Amino acid sequence: MVLPLKLYTYMICICIMTKPVTLSNAAYEALKKVKGKDMSFSDIVLKLVEHSNNRQDFNKFAGVLKAQANELEKFKLQIEEDRTRNDEKM
């Protein structure tokens, strides 16, 4: 008596695409300092890109607060006083 033989074949494909990138020595060293031991260069590049995308462009706020002239002068004087006080503390 011959028992039926069943043969199963499993194929698992993992494709990781790589792209060569050229960096100056200074850029490489800067990334190397930031990345740490537990991160890859890809991880740190993605983190830096995400961080730069989250930053606010402050130019879009220009002119939003249209202060009256006397309020603006008061604000400037307050800044000057604060700077003088801070300089004296140092």
Secondary structure, 3 states (H helix, E strand, C coil): CCCCCCCCCCCCCCCCCCCCCCCCHHHHHHHHHHHCCCCCHHHHHHHHHHHHHHCCCHHHHCCCCCCCHHHHHHHHHHHHHHHHHHHHHC
